[in-house]
Amino acid sequence: MDKIIKYSGYLASACFITIGFIVSYEVISRYIFNAPTVWVNEISTFLQIWATYLAMTYSFHHKDFIRITVIYDRVGDKTKKILDFLSLSVMIFFSSFVVYYGWLIAHDSFVVGRTSSTILDLPSFLTEYAIPICFGMLLVRLIIEIFQSIKGLIKT
């Protein structure tokens, strides 16, 4: 799982770099050559969605999520472990919800054949599957973390 998470971070970085290049290309095409493209906006949005959700699991794995530490920093180790367990439980519940309903929405788009409302007319499921897939990866990581949290609570 660690390798999948590591490569999801690399893939997210590659997507963000690609976005930078294609948006720069659009600016040059539009303002220097007066020849705007029809594909940059939709492709950059597509890449942004995937990159954001791929980076989510990578950020959680490296403990780079935003934390409110006003209370957390003032309590003992046992209380910190309990707070970690509670926050992981909430995140598991939320991620499960997102995976389930995200899958239903993306699958519906796939079955119905829904497409984007732009000139490229890309299938909507290509972006919609980012949510259940990436939240599913996060969910697996959260389950691993909650088992480690339980072990930590038992040891203390």
Secondary structure by P-SEA (a helix, b strand, c coil): caaaaaaaaaaaaaaaaaaaaaaaaaaaaccccccccccaaaaaaaaaaaaaaaaaaaaaaaccccccccccccccaaaaaaaaaaaaaaaaaaaaaaaaaaaaaaaaaaaaccccccccccccccccccaaaaaaaaaaaaaaaaaaaaaaaaac
